[in-house]
């Protein structure tokens, strides 16, 4: 018998935020990115902070917001270690893009560190343009900045 687990993507609650921090290593491994997790994002931009919930807990999440200029900014996106490679990251991005469009977004933006090759490959597979910008995160701290127009159609290769 094959067990099929339903995953539902919904706005994040404060309790979800705390659960993500409790299970931080399941999403980020050895990288300690807890300082980038801002409860204010969930409290102020709850409609664009989403969790993918299954019977066994939160499988993934995306925290972001829409700027006044109409950019849907993805601050964090992560999938739990046992959900990687299932397409859940794409599903989360699509759900975020749809939520951002409902709030007036016309484009998407995200950033990552220059050495995060997995994130670069993932964003490029979603049709993002990537540009390394020197000193983006402070003097001597270049970042890869991703941009793309909406809508986000992941059915295309």
Residue frames as qw, qx, qy, qz and C-alpha x, y, z in Angstrom:
[[0.000, 0.888, 0.460, 0.000, 0.00, 0.00, 0.00],
 [0.397, 0.282, -0.004, 0.874, 1.23, 3.46, -0.89],
 [0.198, -0.734, -0.478, 0.440, 0.42, 6.19, 1.59],
 [0.278, 0.563, 0.242, 0.740, -0.31, 9.54, -0.01],
 [0.300, -0.531, -0.424, 0.670, 0.12, 12.52, 2.26],
 [0.186, 0.848, 0.380, 0.320, -1.85, 15.63, 1.39],
 [0.414, -0.201, -0.134, 0.878, 0.05, 18.89, 1.59],
 [0.045, 0.880, 0.457, 0.124, -1.94, 22.08, 2.03],
 [0.393, 0.142, -0.071, 0.906, -0.39, 25.52, 1.51],
 [0.247, -0.844, -0.460, -0.124, -1.92, 28.21, 3.72],
 [0.028, 0.828, -0.215, 0.517, -0.98, 31.49, 5.41],
 [0.545, 0.070, -0.660, 0.512, 1.46, 31.06, 8.28],
 [0.519, -0.797, -0.214, -0.223, 0.35, 31.62, 11.85],
 [0.157, -0.802, 0.490, -0.304, 2.57, 32.73, 14.74],
 [0.822, -0.307, 0.466, -0.115, 2.60, 29.13, 16.02],
 [0.883, 0.430, 0.087, 0.167, 3.88, 27.99, 12.59],
 [0.263, 0.845, -0.343, 0.316, 6.71, 30.50, 12.80],
 [0.462, -0.637, 0.557, -0.266, 7.76, 29.13, 16.18],
 [0.936, 0.012, 0.351, -0.032, 7.54, 25.54, 14.90],
 [0.709, 0.658, -0.118, 0.226, 9.78, 26.40, 11.95],
 [0.013, 0.797, -0.500, 0.338, 12.38, 27.82, 14.35],
 [0.746, -0.387, 0.496, -0.217, 12.11, 24.74, 16.59],
 [0.896, 0.184, 0.387, 0.121, 12.72, 22.49, 13.56],
 [0.158, 0.892, -0.275, -0.323, 15.28, 24.87, 11.99],
 [0.281, -0.473, 0.786, 0.281, 17.91, 22.21, 11.29],
 [0.599, 0.320, 0.734, 0.020, 15.38, 20.14, 9.28],
 [0.460, 0.856, 0.227, -0.067, 15.13, 23.04, 6.81],
 [0.210, 0.936, -0.280, 0.046, 18.61, 24.54, 6.85],
 [0.881, 0.133, -0.327, 0.316, 20.96, 21.80, 8.05],
 [0.655, -0.271, -0.250, 0.659, 24.11, 23.18, 9.65],
 [0.167, 0.389, 0.105, 0.900, 23.49, 26.76, 8.46],
 [0.165, -0.548, -0.630, 0.525, 22.09, 28.83, 11.32],
 [0.050, 0.336, 0.356, 0.871, 19.73, 31.27, 9.63],
 [0.236, -0.635, -0.702, 0.218, 17.42, 31.81, 12.58],
 [0.164, -0.487, -0.137, 0.847, 18.35, 35.51, 12.70],
 [0.081, 0.011, -0.520, -0.850, 16.80, 35.93, 9.22],
 [0.247, -0.494, -0.814, -0.178, 13.45, 34.60, 10.47],
 [0.050, -0.092, 0.226, -0.968, 11.46, 37.66, 11.46],
 [0.068, 0.462, 0.844, -0.265, 8.18, 37.17, 13.30],
 [0.185, 0.550, 0.115, -0.806, 7.13, 40.64, 12.14],
 [0.193, 0.177, -0.694, -0.671, 6.91, 39.30, 8.58],
 [0.170, -0.319, -0.929, -0.080, 4.30, 36.75, 9.62],
 [0.039, -0.578, -0.584, 0.569, 2.44, 39.28, 11.75],
 [0.139, 0.608, -0.022, -0.781, 2.43, 42.10, 9.20],
 [0.416, 0.419, -0.546, -0.594, 2.46, 40.21, 5.88],
 [0.561, -0.080, 0.783, -0.257, 0.64, 37.03, 6.84],
 [0.775, 0.494, 0.227, -0.322, -1.07, 36.62, 3.48],
 [0.641, 0.670, -0.374, 0.004, 2.30, 36.25, 1.72],
 [0.105, -0.485, 0.832, -0.247, 3.99, 34.17, 4.42],
 [0.861, 0.042, -0.226, -0.453, 2.92, 30.63, 3.65],
 [0.363, -0.386, 0.840, -0.118, 3.47, 27.17, 5.08],
 [0.664, 0.135, -0.627, -0.386, 3.06, 23.80, 3.39],
 [0.481, -0.323, 0.639, -0.506, 1.42, 21.63, 6.00],
 [0.614, 0.045, -0.746, -0.255, 1.02, 17.84, 5.97],
 [0.807, -0.479, -0.287, -0.192, -0.16, 15.37, 8.59],
 [0.824, -0.215, -0.226, 0.473, 3.38, 15.12, 9.91],
 [0.358, -0.673, -0.087, 0.641, 3.96, 18.87, 10.25],
 [0.277, 0.888, -0.091, -0.354, 5.27, 21.76, 8.21],
 [0.864, 0.182, 0.319, 0.344, 7.03, 20.44, 5.10],
 [0.474, 0.211, 0.185, 0.835, 8.12, 23.83, 3.80],
 [0.060, -0.845, -0.374, 0.376, 7.53, 27.56, 3.97],
 [0.407, 0.422, 0.196, 0.786, 7.99, 30.83, 2.17],
 [0.216, -0.759, -0.349, 0.506, 8.11, 34.19, 3.96],
 [0.339, 0.186, 0.329, 0.861, 7.78, 37.29, 1.82],
 [0.091, 0.699, 0.405, -0.583, 5.89, 40.49, 1.18],
 [0.442, 0.661, 0.413, 0.445, 4.86, 42.92, -1.56],
 [0.335, -0.233, -0.080, 0.909, 6.66, 46.27, -1.75],
 [0.251, 0.706, 0.296, -0.592, 4.78, 49.52, -2.44],
 [0.172, 0.552, -0.504, -0.641, 6.42, 49.49, -5.91],
 [0.865, 0.252, -0.036, -0.432, 4.73, 46.17, -6.77],
 [0.436, 0.448, -0.779, 0.049, 7.54, 43.69, -6.19],
 [0.912, -0.354, -0.064, -0.199, 6.84, 40.38, -4.49],
 [0.152, 0.679, -0.669, 0.261, 9.98, 39.87, -2.41],
 [0.923, -0.204, -0.326, -0.023, 10.79, 36.36, -1.19],
 [0.245, -0.804, 0.465, -0.278, 12.74, 36.72, 2.03],
 [0.282, -0.349, 0.888, -0.098, 13.03, 33.00, 2.85],
 [0.868, 0.127, -0.200, -0.436, 11.94, 29.77, 1.22],
 [0.076, -0.428, 0.890, -0.138, 12.80, 26.34, 2.56],
 [0.853, -0.078, -0.354, -0.375, 11.67, 22.74, 2.37],
 [0.716, -0.512, 0.440, -0.175, 12.14, 20.18, 5.11],
 [0.127, -0.509, 0.819, 0.231, 14.89, 17.61, 4.53],
 [0.406, 0.137, 0.904, 0.014, 12.39, 14.83, 3.76],
 [0.474, 0.725, 0.420, -0.272, 10.46, 16.97, 1.24],
 [0.008, -0.679, 0.441, 0.587, 13.33, 18.00, -1.02],
 [0.030, -0.192, 0.844, 0.499, 13.13, 17.00, -4.65],
 [0.234, 0.434, 0.860, -0.134, 9.34, 16.62, -4.55],
 [0.103, 0.515, 0.471, 0.709, 8.46, 19.88, -6.30],
 [0.321, -0.751, -0.521, 0.247, 7.28, 21.48, -3.06],
 [0.314, -0.421, 0.037, 0.850, 9.62, 24.47, -3.46],
 [0.015, 0.171, 0.562, 0.809, 8.02, 25.20, -6.85],
 [0.270, -0.632, -0.701, -0.189, 4.54, 24.83, -5.37],
 [0.362, -0.663, -0.337, 0.562, 5.42, 27.27, -2.60],
 [0.209, -0.223, 0.255, 0.917, 6.80, 29.78, -5.12],
 [0.098, -0.380, -0.672, -0.628, 3.66, 29.52, -7.25],
 [0.339, -0.710, -0.611, 0.089, 1.45, 30.03, -4.19],
 [0.337, -0.547, -0.119, 0.757, 3.54, 33.05, -3.14],
 [0.130, 0.002, 0.453, 0.882, 3.44, 34.52, -6.66],
 [0.189, -0.557, -0.697, -0.410, -0.35, 34.17, -6.79],
 [0.379, -0.732, -0.452, 0.342, -0.73, 35.79, -3.35],
 [0.325, -0.387, 0.100, 0.857, 1.66, 38.59, -4.36],
 [0.046, 0.247, 0.584, 0.772, -0.23, 39.22, -7.62],
 [0.259, -0.705, -0.650, -0.118, -3.50, 39.53, -5.67],
 [0.375, -0.764, -0.207, 0.482, -1.77, 42.32, -3.72],
 [0.286, 0.940, -0.011, -0.187, -0.64, 44.16, -6.85],
 [0.479, -0.518, 0.564, 0.430, 2.79, 42.65, -7.51],
 [0.685, 0.676, -0.104, -0.251, 3.98, 42.71, -11.12],
 [0.590, 0.534, -0.580, 0.174, 7.39, 41.13, -10.56],
 [0.881, -0.459, -0.094, 0.069, 9.31, 38.93, -8.13],
 [0.255, 0.749, -0.507, 0.343, 12.66, 39.42, -6.41],
 [0.888, -0.453, -0.019, 0.068, 14.84, 37.32, -4.13],
 [0.180, 0.805, -0.544, 0.154, 18.48, 37.29, -3.04],
 [0.960, -0.258, -0.028, 0.100, 21.00, 34.67, -1.94],
 [0.425, -0.719, 0.441, 0.329, 24.65, 34.40, -1.11],
 [0.414, 0.657, -0.528, -0.343, 27.07, 34.00, -4.00],
 [0.008, 0.339, -0.941, 0.019, 28.07, 30.51, -2.83],
 [0.579, 0.167, 0.656, -0.455, 24.52, 29.15, -2.65],
 [0.107, 0.214, -0.754, -0.611, 24.62, 27.27, -5.94],
 [0.061, 0.358, 0.931, -0.024, 21.49, 25.28, -5.11],
 [0.150, 0.708, 0.417, -0.550, 19.43, 28.44, -4.71],
 [0.111, 0.529, -0.404, -0.738, 20.88, 29.92, -7.91],
 [0.044, 0.004, -0.913, -0.406, 19.98, 26.79, -9.89],
 [0.083, 0.517, 0.818, -0.238, 16.50, 26.64, -8.34],
 [0.159, 0.713, 0.192, -0.655, 15.69, 30.29, -9.12],
 [0.108, 0.405, -0.601, -0.680, 17.05, 30.00, -12.66],
 [0.034, 0.183, 0.961, 0.204, 14.84, 26.93, -13.19],
 [0.110, 0.683, 0.633, -0.347, 11.88, 29.18, -12.29],
 [0.402, 0.714, 0.363, 0.443, 12.88, 31.69, -14.96],
 [0.300, -0.914, -0.035, 0.272, 14.62, 34.25, -12.77],
 [0.527, 0.701, -0.240, 0.417, 17.45, 36.38, -14.07],
 [0.749, -0.563, -0.118, 0.329, 20.42, 36.35, -11.70],
 [0.362, 0.784, -0.175, 0.473, 22.95, 39.15, -11.19],
 [0.682, -0.326, -0.348, 0.554, 25.81, 39.37, -8.71],
 [0.000, 0.904, 0.053, 0.425, 25.82, 42.80, -7.09],
 [0.540, 0.155, -0.481, 0.673, 28.93, 43.83, -5.15],
 [0.059, 0.064, -0.455, 0.886, 28.45, 45.26, -1.66],
 [0.436, -0.420, -0.534, -0.590, 24.70, 44.43, -1.80],
 [0.710, -0.578, -0.400, -0.037, 24.66, 43.25, 1.82],
 [0.471, -0.846, 0.141, 0.206, 27.35, 45.64, 3.05],
 [0.182, 0.826, -0.515, -0.141, 30.92, 46.44, 2.14],
 [0.063, 0.436, -0.895, -0.064, 32.61, 43.37, 0.67],
 [0.433, 0.141, 0.840, -0.294, 29.38, 41.30, 0.80],
 [0.327, 0.153, -0.553, -0.751, 28.17, 40.58, -2.73],
 [0.555, 0.200, 0.704, -0.396, 24.83, 38.83, -3.23],
 [0.065, 0.172, 0.802, 0.568, 23.06, 37.18, -6.12],
 [0.359, 0.335, 0.308, -0.815, 19.92, 39.18, -6.87],
 [0.204, 0.265, 0.891, 0.308, 17.09, 37.45, -8.74],
 [0.349, 0.360, 0.099, -0.860, 14.37, 39.19, -10.76],
 [0.094, 0.202, 0.870, 0.440, 11.51, 38.02, -12.94],
 [0.391, -0.082, -0.139, -0.906, 8.22, 39.30, -14.22],
 [0.420, 0.194, 0.800, -0.382, 4.88, 37.84, -13.20],
 [0.874, -0.327, 0.126, -0.336, 2.97, 35.67, -13.82],
 [0.215, -0.497, 0.841, -0.002, 5.07, 32.73, -12.65],
 [0.898, 0.219, -0.119, -0.362, 4.37, 29.84, -15.01],
 [0.360, -0.527, 0.770, 0.014, 6.27, 26.76, -13.87],
 [0.862, 0.265, 0.411, -0.135, 4.70, 24.50, -16.47],
 [0.600, 0.762, -0.241, 0.033, 7.29, 25.68, -19.00],
 [0.897, -0.078, -0.131, 0.415, 10.75, 24.08, -18.93]]
